[in-house]
Amino acid sequence: MGGSVAAIEAHYLQDEIDAAAYEFRARSRTRRQIVVGVNRFIESEPTRADVFPIDEQQQQDQIARVRQLKVSRDNDAVRAALDDLGAAARGSANVLYPMKTALARLATLGEVADVLRDEFGVYQAG
């Protein structure tokens, strides 16, 4: 296919993942693949589990920390680094170096992800 970039651009990798997921679902529906709690050993009455309960105070504390970070950092440097990341994503440059720079300048993961989403979009299955 000409390498991993060509495979990604041709959607080969995502197609392989989709095909494997389809096969898994088909095997589990016909019980050729046992999935505990889905098609075998199913509880008669559903139970709700709070696996990751969110502490409201922790959430508010994190919001305050991010707000403080955005006030105290060099926002011009962050914006320049995010612009460089966007330019790399639009072209053929490696995005890891400008991403590393943006993060070192205290860009948030959300800000970095927003730049990449703006350039690449969000995957929508088939």
Order of alpha helices (4+ residues) and beta strands (2+ residues): alpha-alpha-alpha-alpha-alpha-alpha
